[in-house]
């Protein structure tokens, strides 16, 4: 499927195989929240408890995701970039 280019103030990222156009100068966590994702986009390995955006400043490790093949990144610290591939729920902590 071919789509029109993103406006200059947006970048295209892919989250769990779903293409999104999100505002530039946002973190991945902010982009996920803007797209209507719940605060919990992954679960813990043992208890299955939801984890996602908690502190929003990089102190905790609740918002982990795999970004461009790099697992365990805190999405509240990673700025979106055009063509970025984000995988949620794939990191066990």
Residue, then its C-alpha position, 0 to 999 in steps of 0.5 A: x500500500x502506497x501512501x502520501x508523504x508525511x507533512x514536513x512537521x511529521x515523520x513516518x514510523x512503524x509500530x508493530x507493523x502499523x505505519x504511523x505519521x507522528x509529529x517531529x520532536x516527540x519521543x517514541x513514548x509520546x508518539x505512542x500516547x498520541x496515537x491512542x495507545x494505552x500507557x501499558x504496551x508491554x507486560x512483565x515476564x513473570x506476573x504479566x503486569x502491564x508496563x509502559x510510560x510511568x515517569x516519562x523522564x528516563x528514571x524507570x525502565x517501564x517504557x522499554x521497547x525495541x527500536x530499530x532492532x535495538x532491544x530494551x530502549x527507554x521510549x521516553x528518551x528516544x526521539x522519533x525519526x523518519x523510517x523508525x521501526x518500533x516493536x512493543x511488548x517484545x522486551x522481557x525485563 
